[in-house]
Amino acid sequence: MIATCGSARRSLARAFAAPDAGPVLLFVEGAAGLGKTHLLRELAELPGTPDVARLWWRCGADGGRPEPAEGEVWGEPTLLLVDDVHRADEDELRRLRRVLAAMEPGSAAAVTYRPEELPVPGMPLGGSAMTYPFRLTVLGDRLAPWDEDRVRRAAAEVLGESCTAEAVSALRERTGGVPRAVVDLLAMLREQRPAFTGTAAEVASAGVPARLSELVLSRTYAVSPAHRPLVWAAAVLDGPAARDELIAVSGLGAVPGSDALLRALESAALAELGEGRYGFAAPLAADAVRDTVPGPVRQDLHRRAAGVLSRRQPVPWAAVGAHHRAAGEYRGWLRAVEKAAESAAASGRHQEAITLLERTLATPGIPPQARARLAPLLARNAVTGLRSDQTVEVLEQIVRDADLPPAVRGELRLDLGLMLSNQMGRFAEGWRVLEVAAAELREVRSVLAARAMAALVTPYWPGASLDVHRGWLIKAAAAADDSGDDAMRTAVLANHVGLAMSWADPEAWDLVERLPVQSTDPACARQAARGLCNAADSAVWLGFYRRVDGLLTEGRELATRSGAPYTEHSASGTRLLQEWWTGQWLGLAKRCEDFVADTADMPFLASDAYVVRGLLAVAQGDWGEARAWLSQRGTFGTENLPVPLGATAAGAVIRLTLARQEVADAAEQARAAWTVVADKGVWPWAAELAPWAVEALARAGDTATAHSMVRDFAQGLGDADAPAARAALTWSRAVLAESEALAEGRPDRLPKAAETYRKAAAAYAELPRPYSQALTTECAARCELAADAEGGVEGGAGESGAGGADEGRTGPAAPAGPESSPTSATTASAVAELESCAQHFTDLGAVWDATRARALLRTRQPARKGRPPGRPSHSDQLSPREAEVAQLASSGLTNREIAATLHLSPRTVEQHIAGAMRKTGALSRRDLTHRL
């Protein structure tokens, strides 16, 4: 009977559980390295058997153990552990059989063996059948290689943080899961210098463990020289192969080859890996064997392997190319590489094609004709797929190749420009390269010239103005029409959609309808998908959030069907922006971080995720993290961000700078960011910058520039249908009105500012944008309270929106005491608005904003009735104010920043933090985070 390892252990344990339990014999079968000896050690530690004697019998090593004489039995309960019975000679087997036959109740035995080394297959105790006693229970267990999860656990113990999924997969593949090989290879990786970092390439280059190498070579060279080429053939093929394939590669004829395969299996040099497929149990062993094959013989084997593999369906062209190269057949190698890359690209495996082509083109001495074929193939895959700056470096080298035909060089320069702009965020360089490419291609390749011109239509890059992009659109459309290429016409249309939508051209939505989304041409479909995703991105910036879902869904589905991963990923970034503005914040931070991790080799693609994650950190009061995320964590220069995204990030940075009372710095940041948007001339993109920039300049006393900003923003928008920008314009006007009222000491003008804030809030509610709605509503309430309170001119316009306060002041409209009563119906209404805002901020997760709103609210709410005089007692618990201060402190805010947010003095904040640390037992502000 066959039992699992676990049930066999239980059966052995039952042999000692009762005096009348029958003896048990367990056979354990396992190829070399599968852990038979380790299993015996585990069986020797069977729980609940302290009085059982353990006897080890290592066959072929110590001549066996003493046995009972004929007719005798073991004198005490005994567990016999017999290791490597395949090594036993006839005499030792005879003695072992007598011992096993004589076992009585209270005894058990476990016998291990390698099935591939038994003299008679399937008979571990010798060639003649053994007569087992009736009372003896005989069990069998077959050890198997480790699965990936078990390899992962072993790797984690040895490699620690370097235990990546990539490394685990490579370990499992290279060792076949053979435990001994896994453990030995892990030991080699642990000692590797430089230190192992977790890549598959490092696993592949680590070498073959000595134990495995000696085992496979001893078995290989036990095969006769006449039969050995078949084992060599298996090493060269380096994977499961059919009998006829092995024979063809070995160069042996059909009959000698079949005989050689039998001999190789008998000697365990090879193993049957599946039905009709043969090779090495641990693929890593092939390396050891291949290294011992004489060079000329090895080249012949590789040449024949290339021919054999080229007859497989589908043809593994990458492997065929590798064999051609190893055989010294370089023309065959380059042809196979080209076919391999084309095949990978056709099935959407762009990264595989890129890796192969990069490695090939980096080889010295590639003929110019081959470079002219392979280089454009690399560029097309790199632009369509996802890749690091290594491809840019390769392309930059290739375009300097004077031997390339002008048309090929122009095409490569085009792709280089697209990569620099779209995937690396190096806009200035990309623009210059694309201009040169358009000029090079104008006379030789009209289709590609149109493609270069179409790229220059895209308005997102800093630098060129809207009028410049419109000029390129006219040229691109003419070139596309001249080319007669439908895919090129669609590419120009897709970029026309992006350009028109960006500045709210009334014809933009009609252009979207013209995209050929039903086209059966994959190239047209890819461009149509890009056009839909361009439209979705522009719709987000304009504020048409309800239209975004349909555009993104259709665009992503079309991108997936047509094989456009870059478009799919860019659509994911658009989705994150939409979720931020529409208040879908639950889990948004993690979605941003996951997206950043997924695109780690090309961080520019994740720029949307970086900015959204930074905006969340601002609202949550995690200001240290906010600056890091908004600056893209140093992955590339923020000056290279697309204009609307750069304006959004700049607005958030200005808001933080104002909150820290660094007004002059905030004003300088506002001027610089505004210049970028103004130079571009796409005024809807000023929406996320304008309110904060106007506030910074107004608080810095530069009201003339603040007025100019608002005027330019309004004139630039004209009558454009851009809801988000129109709401932001109203908000900016409200900021300006509030600032002037406070600066001139005219609190009677604040209700007018409040009215304008409410108009902005209503506009944001219509979009919908709940966070912006709550911010502007809070501003309106603040203005009403300041107008109604005595001394209402205290403070500054930005103390709600930016979260700051002028140093030394307690708030924007602080009355005589912290708990003054409302003095009018207007104040009561404003208090109700503040309460609603605080709740909305809390619901969203905007911790900093909620805390600030509640702090202002407390200055206007009446004291609770029935409370005894004096402060409430919080002897062992944090008071509400201590809890707020501690929360902000744990987010990284300084005492001054907390004071500005809560309308307290820095000294009061310091006292609250000290109280919170004392009550929680925190040893530092950092420790306070964990205590909370």
C-alpha positions, 0 to 999 in steps of 0.5 A: 500500500502507498501512504503519504509521508504524514500518514506513514509517520502516524503508522510508525507511531502506531506500531509503538502505541500498544503492546499488541500492535503489529510491526510496520515496515516503511519503504521510502523512495526518492532520487538523489538529493530529495531528502531521504536521510533527512526524513529518517532523522525526522522519523528518529524523533517520533514523538511519544516514543522515548523508550524505543531503541533507535538502530541506524543501518547505513548500507554500504558504509558500515557493513550493516548492523548486528542482527538477531539470530535465527528464531530470535526477536528484538529484546525491546521495542526498536525503530530500525532506520535503514539508509541507502539500501540501493548501496547494499551488496547481496550479503548485506541484503540477505541479512537485512531481509532476515532482520525485517522478517523477524520483527515482532510487535513493538518494532518498526523499520524505515528503509530508504533507497534511490529508485534509479540506482536499484540493481533490479528496478522496483525491488529495493531488497534484491532481485528475489521477492521477499516473503513478508510475515502476515502480521507485518504492515508494509507501507510505501512513500515517494519523496517529491521535489519541493514546490515553489512555496517550499523553495520560497521558505528555504530561500527566505531563511538563507537570503532574508530581504534578498529573497525576491519572487524572481529569485525563488522562481529561478531557484525552483526552475534551475534546481528542479526543486531537488532539496539538496540542490536548492540548499547548496545553491542557496549557500553559494548565493549567500556567499556571493560577492558582490552581495546577492540582490535577488535577480534571476540573472544572479541565480543563473550565473552562480554556478553548479553546486559541487555535490550536484556536479560530482553526482551528474558527472560520475553518472555521465562518465559511467556511460560508455564513450559510444553512448555518451554523446546522447547525454551531451545532447541532453546537456546542450538542449538544456530542457526536456526533449523527445527521444528522436530529438536527443538522437538527432542532436547526438549524431548517433543513428536511430538504433545506436541512439535508442540503445544510448538512451536506455544506457543513460537511463539505466545509469541515472545520467538522464531521467524521464521527466514526462511522457516521452521527454528526457533530461536532467532531474535538476536542470542545473546539472546540464551546465556541469555536463556541457562544460566537460564536452570538448569544444569542437564536439560541442559546436557540432551539437549546438549546430544540430540542436538549432536544426532540431529546434527549428522543426518544433511548432511553435519554433523557439526562435530565441533558443535556436538563435542561441544554438546558432551563436554557440555553433559559430553560425552568426548569420543564422544567429541574427536571423533567429534573433530577428524572428524571435523578437518579431514573434514576441512582439506579435504576441505582446511580449515586448519586454522579452523582445527588448531584452533579446534585442538589447543583448544582441545589439550590444555585441561588438561586430554586428554587421551594419545590415543586421543593425539596420534591421534589428535596431528599429525592431528594438525601438518599436518594442521599447516605445510600445512596451515598458522599459528602463533608460537602458533602451534609451542608451542603446538607441542613443548609441545607434543613432550615432552610427554613421553606417545606418541608412538615413531613413533608418536613423531617422526612424530610430531618432523618432523612437528615441524622441518618443521614449525621452518624452513619453517614458523618461520625462526628459521633455526638452531633449525629446522635443529637440530629437523629434524636431530633428527626426521630422526633418530627417524623415520629411524627404524619405519616409512620409509616414514616419515624418507624420508620426514625428510631427504628430508627437510634436502636437502633444501639448503636455510638455513644458516649453512650447506654446499652444500655438506651436502645437497647433502649427505642428498639427497642420503639418502632421495632418498634411503628412498623414494624408500624403502617406495614405496610411490609415494608422498614421491618420488615426495617430494624428487624430488621437493627438488632435483629440488631446490637443483640442480637449486640453484647451476645451475646444468646442469641437473636441468631443466631435473629434472623439467620436471620429476615432475608429474604435471598431477598426480591425487593424491592430495599428489603428486600434492602438491609436484609437485606444490612445485617443480615448485615453487622451480624451479621458485624461483631458476630461479629468483636468477639465472637470468632466468626471462623469464622462471619464469612466466610459472613456477609460473603460473603452480605451483600456479594453481597446488597448488590451485587445490591440497590445498597447501596455503603455496606454493601459498604464497611462489610463491607470494614472488618469483613474487615480486622478479622477478618484482623488478629485471625486473623493474616492479616497478609501484605499487610494494611497495604497493604489498609488503606492502599488502603481509606483511599485509596478512601474518602478523601472520607468517612474515617469509613467507613475507621475500621476500616482506620485502627485496623488499620493502627495496630495493625500499626504497634505490633507492627512497632515503627513507633510514630510511624506507629502514633499517627498511624494510631490517631488517624485521621491527624487526619481526624476526632475519635477520640472519635467512633469507634464504641465497640468500635473506640475501645476497641481504639484506646485499648488500643493507645495505652495499650500504647504509653504504657506502653512509653514509661514514661509510666505516669501518662498511661497510667493516665489514658487507661485511666480515660477509655476505660473510662468510655466502655465502662462507660457504654455497658454493652456489655461484650464491647466491653471485650475489647481495652481491659481487659488494657492498662487493668488493667496501666496502673492496676496499674503506677500503683499504683491496684490498687483501680480495677484490681480494680474493672475486672476485677470489672465486666468479669466481672459485665457479661459474666455468662454471655454467649457472647463468646469474645474477651471471656472470653479477655481477662477471663482475661488481665486477671486474669493481669495483676492476679495478676502485678502484685500478686505483684511489688508484694508481693515474692512471686515464689512467686505468679508461677506462679499468674499464669503458669497464668492467662496460659496459660489465656488463651493456650489460649482465644485459640488456640481462636478462633484469635487467634495474636498474642494467643496469643503475647503471653499465652504470652510473659507466662506464660514471663516469670512462670515465669522471674521466679519461678525466678530469683534476684531475680525481683521485678525489673521490672513486669507489663507488660514483655512485653505493653506492651514497657516496663520500669521505668527503670534496670532491665534486665528483669523478672527479670534475673539476675546476667548476660546469659547465665545458664543455666536452673536448673530444668525449669520454666525450660527449659520457659519458655525453650522457650515464649519461643523459640516466641513469638519465632518466631510473632512473626517469622512474623506480622511483629511485629518489635517483639514478636519483638525483645523476646522474643529479648532476654528469651530471651538472658538465660536461654539458656546460652552457646554451647559452644566459643566462645573467651573474650571478645566475638565479633568483628564488625569490619565487620558488625553484631553481632546486638545492633547489628542489633536496636538499629538495626532498632528505631531505624530504626522511630522508637523512642527510646534509652529505648524501645529500652532498655526493649524489649531490657533494656539501659541507654540508654547501651548502646543509644547505643553500639550505634547509634553502632557501627551507624552507623559500620559502615554509613556512615549519617550519621544515624538516618534515614539508618540506615533506608536503609542497613539 
